[in-house]
Amino acid sequence: MKMKAVRSIILNIVLLSFGFIFLYPLLWFIVGSFGDSDRVLQNFSLIPESINFDAYIAGWRGSGQYSFSTFFVNTFILTLPVVAGTLLSSVIVAYGFARFEFVFKKVLFTLMLSTLMLPYIVTLIPQYILFNNLGWLNSYKPFIIPSFTGSAFYIFMLMQFFRGIPKELDESAKIDGCNSFMILLRILMPLSKPALFSVCVLTFVGMWNNFMGVLIYVNSVSKFTVSLGLRMTLDIMEKTNWNQIMAMTVVTILPPTILFFLAQKYFVEGISTTGLKG
């Protein structure tokens, strides 16, 4: 028993050490956001020399025509519809593949999965030409409208989860007078909360941090998101105020972090169980 306890203590110390190593850059970043800009890159201690919110106030107000609050609001305006569209369309398509039999089902499913094999960079130019011809450039349409056509990865993930739910529940619901839509809404979706939360969290984080896509399709500063706003703020500064950059970066990562912790229970369960059922 003593050897087992010693091994447990050693293992915990090793895990805590590695955890601290990985967390140190983030902790230093947060501490630096409360410090002096001239000394932030010279002090690598996690104990702040002074605590003030000047960097947060100045960074939020911005140093150009647009404040950082504009970029913050724009990111929500872009991200929330994309999350809603991706979730809605992926659920409907996944339900169809999981519960119904129809002509060319296997062919369509194979074609859907094959889109996962295409790298983003391969489809970038054709998509740009298409969106340009449609007049969607310098708007959020290239992100929002395609989100309502579903995501192959999330469709597959939700389909695997739906398959793990017994079909006997569907049959019982039909006897009680439920149609296919009511079965999805009242039976499958409540039982699939972990998978649904996983889709929401992953989509939100992916869209919130999207830099390349917004850079390509959006060219008006008034429509920039936080990722482009941070880059622009760094470019227009005559003297780089690293504490302001750190402060706005901390503000930027808050929404995805808060969302993850709020949905952590369902998110971890959804990732760990999807694909293992059925």
N, C-alpha and C positions, 0 to 999 in steps of 0.2 A: 504493500500500500504506500509506503514511503517513497519508493522509486516512482510509482505512478504519479504521486503528488509533485515530486521534483520535476518529472517530465512535463507535467501540465504547467507548472510555473515557468519553466524554460520556454515552452512553446508560446505561452502568453507574452513573455518578454520579447521574444523574437517577432511575434505578430505586431505588438505595440510599437516596436522599433521600426519595422517596415511601414506601418501605418503613419508614424510620425514623419518618416522620410518623404512619403507621398503627399502628406498634408502640409509640410513645411512651406513650399512655394505659395500655396493659397493663403496660409496664415500670415506669411510675410507680406503678401500682397495687401491683405486687409489692414494689417498694422501700418504699412506704408501709406495707405490712403488717408490716415489721420495725422501724418507727420508733415515735416517741412520738405518742400520740393527740392531744395538745394542739397538736402542730406539724405533723401530717401534711398538713393542708390549707393550710399556709403555706409548705411546702418543696416546690417542683416540680422539684427536682434529681433526677437519676437516681443520684446518689452518696449513699448513706445516711449520716446523721450518726452513727448507731449501729445495731448489729445485735443484736437479741434476739428470742427466740421467745415472749415473754410473751403477745403478742396471739393466737398460735396456741393456746397452752395454755389461756388464759382463754376464748377463743372456742369451743374444742372442748368444754370443760366446760360452757359455757352459763351464763346468768344466771338461768334460770328452773327449772321442775321437770324439764325435759327437756334433756339435753345434745345438742350438735350431732351426736354420733355416732348418736343415735337417728334423726335425719332422714336421715343418710347411709345407714344400713342400710335404712331404709324405701324409699329411692329405688332401691336395688339390688333389693329385694324386688318392687317395682313394675316396674322397667325390664326386668329379665332375662326374665321370662315374656312380656312384650309383644314383645320382640325375637324370642324363640323362636316364639311364635304367629304373628307377622307373617311371619317367614321361611318357616315350614312351610306355612302356608295359601297364601301367595303363590306358592311354588314349585309346589305341586300344581295350582293353578288355571292358572298360566302354562303349565305342561306340557300340560295339557288343551287349551288354546287353540292352542298352538304345534304340537302333533303329532297331534291327533285331529280327525276330521270327525264332526259330530253334528248333529242337528236343531236349528234355531234358533241355530246357532253365532254367526252374524253379529248376530242380534238381541240375544242375551245379551251379546256383546262390546260392542255399542253402548250397551246399558243400563249395563254396568259403567263404560265411559268417561264416560257422562253424569253419573255421581256425582261426577266431578272438577269439574264445573261448579258444583256446589252449594257456596256458602261455608259455612264451619264455623258461623257465627253463625245461619244459616238453619235448620240441623238441631239447634241446641243445645236449644231449648225442647222439641221433640218427644222428643228423646233423654232429656232430664231427666225428662219425664213418664213415659216408658216405664220407665226405670231405677227411678224412684220406685215405680211400681206393682209392679215385680218385687222390690222390697225390697233393691236393690243400693246404695243411697246409704250414704255413710260407709264405703265399702270400696273395694278396688281392682278389683272386678268390672267396673265400666263401662269399664275400660281393658283388662283382661286377656282377658275373654271375647270382646269384639268383635274383638280382634286375631287370633283364630283363624278369622275369616271372611274374612281377606285384605284387602289394600289395593290399590285400583284402580291407583294410580300404580306401585307395585312390581310388580304383576302385569303391567302393560304393559311395564315395563322388562325384567323377566325373560323375558317372551314374545319380545321383540325379540332378546334375546341367544340364546335357544334356537333361534330361527329361523335364526340365523347359523351354527349347527352343522349340518353336512351330515347329511341323513337316511340316507345310505348307512351311517353308523355304526350307526344303529338296526337297519337290515336285517341287517347283519353280526352284530350281537348276537343278533338273533332266530334266525339260523341256528345260533348257538352255544348256543341254548336259553334265552336270557334272556327274561323276561316284561317287561311295560311298567314295572313297579315297579323291576326290576333295571336296566333301561335308564336310567331316571331317576337311580337311585342310583349306578350304576357308570360311566355314560357322560356324561350331561349335567351332573350336578352337579360332578364333578371338573373338567370343562372350563369351568364357569361360575363359578369362584371369584371373579373380579373383580366380577361382578354380585352374587353372594351377599354378599361383603364390603361392597359398597356399600349393600345393603339393611340389613345389620346396623348399620353405622356411622350411617347416616341415621336409622334407627329409634331407636337408642340415644341419640343426641344429642337428637332431637326429644322423646323421652319424659323424658330426664333433665332437660331444661330446661322441661318442661311446667309452667306456672304457672296458667293460667286453668282448665284442666280439673280439676286437683287442687283448686283453690280452690272450684270449683262442687260437686264430688261428695264431697269429704272435709271433715268438720267437726271431727274429733277431733285434737287436737294430737299425740297419740301416734302418729298415722298420717301426719303431715305429711312431705313430702319436702323436699329441700334448698332448693328455690326458695321454698316457703312458710316454711321454717325461717329463712331469711335475713330475710325480711320481718318475721316475728314477733320475731326477735332485735332488729331495729331498732326495733320498736314498744315493746318492754317495757323498753328501756334508759332510765333516768332521765336519763343523760347519754350522748349518742351517742359511743361509742368507735369512731371510724372505722378505727383500725388493726385492731380485731377484725373489723369487717365486711369489711375488705379481706382479712384473713387467711383468713376462712371462704369468701370468694368465690374466692380462689386455690385453696383446698382443693376447692371445688365444681367448678371447671373442670378439675381434674387428670384424673379418669377419662375424660371425653370426649377430652381432649387426648392422653392416653397411647394410648387406643384408636385414634385417628386416625393417630398416627405409627406404631403397630404394623401397621396395615392400609393405610398410605398407598400402597404399591406397587399393591395390588389395587384399592383405592378409586379412585385416579386412572385406572387402566386401565379399570375398569368404567364410570366416568362418561364417559370419552372415547370408548369404543367402542360403548356401548349405543345402539342406534338407527341405527348406521351400517353394520351388517352386514345380510346377506340381500339 
